[in-house]
Amino acid sequence: GAILELTPGQVDLALNLITLNPAGRKQTKKRRPIVRLPATLEPWLTAWGGDDDELYVSHHGSQIARVRHTFKRRGEALGMPELTPYALRHKMATELRARGVSREELAYQMGHKLPDLRTTDRYTKFDKRYLATAMATIEQYVRDLNKLTKRDLLQPDIPKILPRRVPAMTFEKSETSLRTMVGAAWIEHATPTMST
């Protein structure tokens, strides 16, 4: 939901921050944090940018309500039936932790509520070191993933308004290499939390 509602007005290129909770929206228990803007994402947001209130992800100018069916269809086409938006989030959290990101920094990155840090939260996001390890780890993960694809994931090459059918990704390396990169089942299986 946060990505489907993301606009250029929520991205601060000067501070390299993305405010996932838009102005005026009440913060709910499914927190939308302020996160660092990875260098690997910046070219895409710059290429797709528009007016401050224009959606980054849209279809012919209209807001997209959900992407579950698209993920299911694309996942089946790629032989990855477990592919869901939440599986990607879960995989990234697992990868960040495995690559040494602290539990506290991971909690901030994921938007998990940390007790008794409400006041601290108001100030830490302005420090350039805020979520620096998580951001660097995400950037390295995307670069590692980029080595496995023919398509350059670091350069925007898809128009903002997507065609009805997006061609399937093809992989340069062997299927075994990709499975090693993202897990034996290609993507992590749903956990009990994911199904609630």
C-alpha positions as CSV (number, residue, x, y, z in Angstrom):
1,G,0.0,0.0,0.0
2,A,2.8,2.4,0.9
3,I,4.5,1.9,-2.5
4,L,1.2,2.1,-4.5
5,E,0.5,5.5,-2.8
6,L,4.1,6.8,-3.0
7,T,4.5,10.3,-4.7
8,P,7.5,12.5,-5.4
9,G,6.4,14.7,-2.6
10,Q,7.3,12.0,-0.1
11,V,10.9,11.7,-1.5
12,D,13.5,14.1,-0.2
13,L,16.5,13.8,-2.6
14,A,18.5,16.4,-0.6
15,L,18.4,14.3,2.6
16,N,18.0,10.9,0.8
17,L,14.9,10.1,2.7
18,I,11.5,8.5,1.7
19,T,8.6,9.2,4.0
20,L,6.3,6.2,3.4
21,N,3.5,7.7,5.4
22,P,2.0,10.5,3.3
23,A,1.2,13.9,4.9
24,G,-2.2,13.9,6.5
25,R,-2.5,10.1,6.7
26,K,-2.7,8.8,10.3
27,Q,0.0,6.4,11.3
28,T,-1.6,3.1,12.0
29,K,-0.3,0.0,13.7
30,K,1.1,-1.1,10.3
31,R,3.6,1.7,10.6
32,R,5.0,3.4,7.5
33,P,8.5,4.5,8.4
34,I,10.9,7.1,7.1
35,V,13.6,5.2,5.3
36,R,16.9,6.0,3.5
37,L,16.8,6.3,-0.3
38,P,19.1,3.7,-1.7
39,A,21.3,4.8,-4.6
40,T,20.0,1.9,-6.6
41,L,16.5,3.2,-6.4
42,E,17.2,6.9,-7.0
43,P,17.5,6.7,-10.8
44,W,14.1,5.0,-11.0
45,L,12.4,7.6,-8.8
46,T,14.1,10.4,-10.7
47,A,13.0,8.9,-14.1
48,W,9.4,8.3,-12.9
49,G,9.1,11.5,-11.0
50,G,6.4,14.1,-11.7
51,D,4.4,16.5,-9.7
52,D,4.6,16.2,-5.9
53,D,1.2,14.5,-5.7
54,E,1.6,12.3,-8.8
55,L,1.8,8.6,-8.1
56,Y,5.0,6.8,-9.0
57,V,3.1,3.5,-9.7
58,S,0.0,4.0,-11.8
59,H,-1.7,2.5,-14.8
60,H,-2.6,5.1,-17.4
61,G,-2.8,7.7,-14.7
62,S,-5.1,5.7,-12.4
63,Q,-4.1,4.5,-9.0
64,I,-3.6,0.7,-8.7
65,A,-5.6,-0.8,-5.8
66,R,-3.6,-4.0,-5.3
67,V,-1.0,-6.1,-7.0
68,R,-1.6,-9.6,-5.5
69,H,-3.1,-11.0,-8.8
70,T,-0.3,-9.6,-10.8
71,F,2.3,-11.1,-8.5
72,K,0.5,-14.4,-8.6
73,R,0.3,-14.4,-12.4
74,R,4.0,-13.3,-12.8
75,G,5.1,-15.7,-10.1
76,E,3.4,-18.7,-11.8
77,A,4.9,-17.6,-15.2
78,L,8.4,-17.6,-13.6
79,G,7.9,-20.8,-11.8
80,M,7.7,-19.0,-8.4
81,P,4.2,-19.6,-7.1
82,E,5.2,-18.3,-3.6
83,L,5.9,-14.8,-5.0
84,T,3.9,-12.2,-3.2
85,P,4.6,-8.6,-2.2
86,Y,4.9,-9.8,1.4
87,A,7.3,-12.6,0.5
88,L,9.6,-9.9,-1.1
89,R,9.5,-7.9,2.2
90,H,10.2,-11.0,4.2
91,K,13.1,-12.0,2.0
92,M,14.6,-8.6,2.2
93,A,14.3,-8.6,6.0
94,T,15.9,-12.0,6.2
95,E,18.7,-10.9,3.8
96,L,19.4,-7.7,5.8
97,R,19.7,-9.6,9.0
98,A,21.9,-12.3,7.4
99,R,24.2,-9.6,6.1
100,G,24.7,-8.1,9.5
101,V,22.1,-5.3,9.9
102,S,21.3,-5.0,13.6
103,R,17.9,-6.0,14.9
104,E,17.2,-2.4,15.9
105,E,18.1,-0.9,12.5
106,L,16.1,-3.7,10.8
107,A,13.1,-2.8,13.0
108,Y,13.3,0.8,12.0
109,Q,13.7,-0.1,8.3
110,M,10.7,-2.4,8.4
111,G,8.6,0.0,10.3
112,H,8.3,-2.2,13.4
113,K,7.3,-0.3,16.5
114,L,10.1,0.0,19.1
115,P,9.0,0.7,22.6
116,D,10.0,3.9,24.3
117,L,11.7,5.4,21.3
118,R,9.0,7.8,20.1
119,T,11.0,11.0,21.1
120,T,14.2,9.6,19.7
121,D,12.5,8.8,16.4
122,R,11.8,12.5,15.9
123,Y,15.5,13.3,15.6
124,T,17.4,10.2,14.3
125,K,16.1,10.4,10.8
126,F,17.9,13.6,10.1
127,D,21.3,12.1,10.9
128,K,23.0,10.9,7.6
129,R,24.0,7.7,9.5
130,Y,20.3,6.9,10.0
131,L,19.7,3.4,8.6
132,A,23.0,3.7,6.7
133,T,23.9,0.0,7.2
134,A,20.4,-1.1,6.0
135,M,20.6,1.2,3.0
136,A,24.1,0.0,2.0
137,T,23.0,-3.6,2.4
138,I,19.9,-3.1,0.3
139,E,22.1,-1.5,-2.4
140,Q,24.6,-4.4,-2.3
141,Y,21.7,-7.0,-2.5
142,V,20.3,-5.3,-5.6
143,R,23.7,-5.2,-7.2
144,D,24.2,-8.9,-6.4
145,L,20.8,-9.6,-7.9
146,N,21.6,-7.4,-10.9
147,K,24.5,-9.8,-11.7
148,L,22.1,-12.6,-12.2
149,T,19.9,-10.9,-14.8
150,K,20.3,-9.9,-18.5
151,R,18.3,-6.7,-17.8
152,D,20.1,-3.9,-15.9
153,L,18.1,-3.5,-12.7
154,L,20.1,-0.3,-11.9
155,Q,18.9,1.7,-15.0
156,P,15.3,2.7,-15.5
157,D,14.1,1.1,-18.7
158,I,10.4,0.7,-18.1
159,P,8.1,3.6,-18.8
160,K,6.1,4.8,-15.8
161,I,2.8,3.8,-17.4
162,L,3.2,0.0,-17.8
163,P,2.0,-1.9,-20.8
164,R,-0.7,-4.5,-20.3
165,R,1.8,-7.3,-20.4
166,V,5.4,-6.9,-19.1
167,P,7.9,-9.4,-20.7
168,A,9.2,-12.1,-18.3
169,M,12.7,-11.6,-16.9
170,T,15.3,-13.8,-18.3
171,F,18.3,-14.9,-16.4
172,E,21.9,-15.1,-17.6
173,K,23.1,-17.4,-14.9
174,S,21.9,-20.9,-14.2
175,E,18.7,-21.5,-12.4
176,T,20.9,-23.0,-9.5
177,S,22.6,-19.6,-9.0
178,L,19.3,-17.8,-8.8
179,R,17.9,-20.3,-6.4
180,T,21.0,-19.9,-4.2
181,M,20.5,-16.1,-4.3
182,V,16.9,-16.1,-3.2
183,G,16.4,-19.4,-1.4
184,A,15.8,-23.0,-2.4
185,A,12.1,-22.3,-3.1
186,W,13.0,-19.1,-5.1
187,I,11.2,-17.0,-2.6
188,E,10.6,-17.6,1.0
189,H,7.4,-19.5,1.9
190,A,4.7,-17.8,3.8
191,T,5.1,-17.7,7.6
192,P,2.1,-17.8,10.0
193,T,2.4,-14.0,10.3
194,M,2.2,-13.6,6.5
195,S,-1.1,-15.4,6.3
196,T,-2.9,-13.3,8.9
